[in-house]
């Protein structure tokens, strides 16, 4: 059932997150957690065992100075705590899906 699939790995908040989930499934990767609380933030995608976070950055929400600074503070805190952070955009997910998922596969393999 569609709702079961949605709840199985966490909810998504955007078309870009849904597209990323589709790419992850198509690549046969282990299912990550979506929109998961971590260190006082809610990260878009998390593989806890590999300590990998993927943030999906839509231009509409990340195109101003405050968002830019907030994103950098978040990355710094996550990295200082031992997480790796990859940021992907809607255009990358739409226009370069193989390259985008390949970078995630490579990062997961580095664990």
N, C-alpha and C positions, 0 to 999 in steps of 0.2 A: 504494500500500500504506500502511496506517496508520502503520507504523513509519517509513517514509520521510517522511511528512508531519510526524511528530513531530520527527524529526531535522533537517528542513529549516530550521527557524528556531530551534532550540534546545528544550531540554526545559522542561516546566512542572512546578511543584512543588505545585500546588493546583488545586482546582476553580475558584477565582476567576481564576487565571492562564489556565486553559483557556478560561473564559468571555470574558476579555479578548481572547485570541487569536481566538476566534470573531467577536467584534465588530469587531476590526481587519480580519479577512478579509472580513466582510460589507460593511464600509465601503469596501473596495477600496484600503486604504492600503498603502503600501510595507511589506514585511515587516520587522519589527524583529528584533533579537536578544533572546532570552529567557535570563534567568539568566546574564548576561554579566559577567565580571570587569571591574572599572573602579575604578581608584584604591584598590586594596586591599579593595574590597567586591565583592559579587555583586549587581548591580542586577537587578530583576525584568524590566524591558523597556527596551531601548535602541535609539534611532535615532541612530547615531553621527554621521552627516552633519549632522543637525539639532541635535545635542547635546541631545537630549531623553531624559529618564529618566522612566519611569512606575513607581511603586512601588505594589504591591497590598497593602493593609494589612488583614489579617484580625484581628478583635478578639481571637481566642485568642492570637495571637502579639504583639500590640502594646498590650495592655491593662494594662500595669504601668509603674511609674515608670522602671525601668531601660530597658525597650524604648522608652518615650517619649523619654528622653534620648538613647539610642543613635540613634534615627531623626533627631533634630534635629542631632546631630553629623554624621551622614552627609550630610544635606541641606546643611549649611553647607559641608562640604568639596567636595561636588559643585558647588554654586553658585559657590563661590570659584574653582573650576577652569573655570568657564564653561558648566556644564550647567544646564539648566532641569529642575526636578523637579515632577512632578504626582503626588499621592497619591490613589488611589481605593480605595474599600472594596467589600466583597462586596455590601452593601446597595445601593450605587450601581450596581454592575454588574448586579444582579438587578432592582432596582426602577426605575432611571432610566438604562437603557442608552443611549438616544439622546442624552440630555444629557451623559452621561459620555464617549461617543465624540466628541461634538461639541466638547467642551473639548480633547480630544487633537488633533482635526483642526485646530482653531484654533491650537493651539500649534505644530503642525507647519508651518502656513502662515506663521507669524511668522518663520521662519528666513530 
